[in-house]
């Protein structure tokens, strides 16, 4: 499996436009969104907002909780 460093997530997502993403929620569940776009990246660098294409829902994601992006393992 290809890998991507967590520090490059925002730049990668902006370049790709749409992407799939998996992260671990606070309760330990894995959340998978098959198609999303970035709407904003908070200046502190800890969270980003994504828009789920299918539902139109905006989700706030903690960058360090992301475990997979476009099929690539996110490494810390």
Backbone as CSV, one residue per row, in Angstrom:
resi,resn,N_x,N_y,N_z,CA_x,CA_y,CA_z,C_x,C_y,C_z
1,UNK,0.844,-1.172,0.000,0.000,0.000,0.000,0.895,1.243,0.000
2,UNK,0.561,2.189,-0.855,1.286,3.461,-0.894,1.036,4.222,0.403
3,UNK,1.920,5.175,0.708,1.817,5.937,1.950,1.883,7.431,1.654
4,UNK,1.272,8.210,2.541,1.321,9.669,2.467,1.539,10.191,3.879
5,UNK,2.380,11.196,4.032,2.639,11.765,5.354,1.502,12.713,5.729
6,UNK,1.105,12.679,7.006,-0.036,13.479,7.455,0.176,14.977,7.226
7,UNK,1.400,15.437,7.162,1.658,16.869,6.961,1.335,17.328,5.537
8,UNK,1.170,16.382,4.604,0.903,16.756,3.208,-0.549,16.519,2.789
9,UNK,-1.391,16.144,3.743,-2.795,15.827,3.426,-3.505,16.984,2.750
10,UNK,-3.409,18.179,3.315,-4.151,19.312,2.772,-3.724,19.631,1.347
11,UNK,-2.428,19.705,1.104,-1.929,20.019,-0.235,-2.363,18.957,-1.242
12,UNK,-2.264,17.683,-0.831,-2.669,16.589,-1.711,-4.153,16.688,-2.047
13,UNK,-4.974,16.892,-1.024,-6.428,16.953,-1.225,-6.811,18.121,-2.126
14,UNK,-6.169,19.263,-1.957,-6.456,20.408,-2.814,-6.070,20.125,-4.259
15,UNK,-4.944,19.470,-4.464,-4.476,19.156,-5.814,-5.415,18.179,-6.509
16,UNK,-5.865,17.154,-5.778,-6.735,16.132,-6.357,-8.154,16.629,-6.595
17,UNK,-8.640,17.517,-5.757,-10.021,17.985,-5.878,-10.981,17.082,-5.116
18,UNK,-11.181,15.858,-5.609,-12.010,14.887,-4.886,-11.153,13.699,-4.491
19,UNK,-11.518,13.068,-3.388,-10.721,11.978,-2.838,-11.581,11.150,-1.898
20,UNK,-11.097,9.952,-1.582,-11.732,9.143,-0.535,-10.923,9.336,0.738
21,UNK,-11.598,9.198,1.891,-10.926,9.447,3.163,-11.506,8.536,4.244
22,UNK,-10.624,8.049,5.111,-11.027,7.249,6.266,-10.345,7.820,7.489
23,UNK,-11.121,8.004,8.560,-10.544,8.463,9.815,-11.185,7.717,10.970
24,UNK,-10.557,7.824,12.144,-11.067,7.170,13.339,-11.766,8.234,14.185
25,UNK,-13.059,8.012,14.453,-13.850,8.945,15.258,-13.461,8.836,16.731
26,UNK,-13.918,9.795,17.524,-13.602,9.802,18.956,-14.043,8.528,19.663
27,UNK,-15.128,7.917,19.178,-15.631,6.693,19.815,-14.949,5.431,19.287
28,UNK,-13.948,5.591,18.412,-13.186,4.455,17.904,-13.690,3.870,16.595
29,UNK,-14.840,4.344,16.115,-15.359,3.848,14.829,-14.537,4.414,13.672
30,UNK,-14.385,3.606,12.642,-13.747,4.084,11.414,-14.836,4.693,10.530
31,UNK,-14.602,5.907,10.074,-15.539,6.609,9.199,-14.911,6.644,7.806
32,UNK,-15.650,6.140,6.818,-15.170,6.135,5.426,-16.094,6.991,4.581
33,UNK,-15.514,7.914,3.843,-16.256,8.731,2.888,-15.635,8.458,1.517
34,UNK,-16.408,7.862,0.594,-15.838,7.464,-0.695,-15.502,8.623,-1.631
35,UNK,-16.170,9.770,-1.441,-15.886,10.912,-2.315,-16.129,12.198,-1.532
36,UNK,-15.070,12.992,-1.384,-15.140,14.231,-0.609,-14.258,15.294,-1.238
37,UNK,-14.466,16.537,-0.804,-13.606,17.657,-1.176,-13.274,18.430,0.095
38,UNK,-12.160,19.157,0.087,-11.796,19.998,1.222,-12.502,21.334,1.068
39,UNK,-13.134,21.801,2.149,-13.745,23.132,2.113,-12.879,24.146,2.834
40,UNK,-12.166,23.723,3.888,-11.257,24.638,4.582,-10.287,23.848,5.455
41,UNK,-9.197,24.512,5.769,-8.152,23.945,6.613,-7.879,24.977,7.685
42,UNK,-8.045,24.613,8.944,-7.908,25.590,10.024,-6.456,25.968,10.242
43,UNK,-6.232,27.231,10.507,-4.877,27.782,10.574,-3.986,27.079,11.587
44,UNK,-4.578,26.515,12.628,-3.764,25.790,13.605,-3.220,24.494,13.012
45,UNK,-3.822,24.064,11.886,-3.345,22.867,11.207,-3.831,21.564,11.797
46,UNK,-4.718,21.625,12.776,-5.155,20.395,13.433,-6.415,19.795,12.831
47,UNK,-7.235,20.608,12.181,-8.483,20.100,11.608,-8.683,20.616,10.191
48,UNK,-9.504,19.899,9.451,-9.936,20.358,8.147,-11.409,20.044,8.007
49,UNK,-12.088,20.835,7.214,-13.482,20.575,6.920,-13.557,19.937,5.549
50,UNK,-14.342,18.868,5.468,-14.551,18.215,4.175,-16.036,18.228,3.854
51,UNK,-16.338,18.201,2.576,-17.721,18.083,2.120,-17.885,16.701,1.527
52,UNK,-18.832,15.934,2.054,-19.154,14.608,1.521,-19.994,14.819,0.264
53,UNK,-19.498,14.389,-0.867,-20.156,14.654,-2.147,-21.569,14.063,-2.192
54,UNK,-21.741,12.821,-1.776,-23.048,12.152,-1.880,-24.131,12.841,-1.063
55,UNK,-23.810,13.258,0.156,-24.829,13.821,1.049,-24.793,15.350,1.119
56,UNK,-23.674,15.960,0.735,-23.523,17.398,0.856,-23.162,17.833,2.271
57,UNK,-23.017,16.872,3.175,-22.703,17.154,4.575,-21.272,17.658,4.723
58,UNK,-21.085,18.660,5.591,-19.757,19.168,5.928,-19.328,18.494,7.224
59,UNK,-18.131,17.921,7.242,-17.602,17.230,8.430,-16.276,17.852,8.829
60,UNK,-16.083,18.029,10.124,-14.806,18.500,10.662,-13.997,17.266,11.032
61,UNK,-12.777,17.170,10.505,-11.929,15.999,10.713,-10.610,16.436,11.353
62,UNK,-10.235,15.783,12.424,-8.937,16.026,13.051,-7.881,15.368,12.170
63,UNK,-6.920,16.159,11.725,-5.922,15.657,10.770,-5.215,14.404,11.266
64,UNK,-4.870,14.358,12.549,-4.132,13.215,13.087,-4.990,11.952,13.199
65,UNK,-6.306,12.067,13.024,-7.177,10.884,13.088,-7.349,10.213,11.722
66,UNK,-6.841,10.850,10.659,-6.981,10.300,9.304,-6.021,9.123,9.142
67,UNK,-6.559,7.987,8.697,-5.725,6.796,8.539,-5.539,6.388,7.081
68,UNK,-6.400,6.905,6.191,-6.267,6.557,4.776,-6.816,7.684,3.904
69,UNK,-6.110,7.969,2.815,-6.518,8.995,1.868,-6.294,8.451,0.467
70,UNK,-7.366,8.350,-0.307,-7.300,7.806,-1.674,-6.572,6.465,-1.727
71,UNK,-6.844,5.619,-0.752,-6.242,4.287,-0.731,-4.815,4.235,-0.230
72,UNK,-4.282,5.392,0.184,-2.913,5.439,0.714,-2.964,5.478,2.245
73,UNK,-2.077,4.735,2.876,-1.974,4.768,4.335,-1.370,6.107,4.759
74,UNK,-1.988,6.755,5.736,-1.459,8.010,6.265,-0.484,7.674,7.385
75,UNK,0.745,8.187,7.250,1.764,7.938,8.272,2.029,9.218,9.044
76,UNK,2.430,9.046,10.300,2.670,10.208,11.174,4.128,10.605,11.150
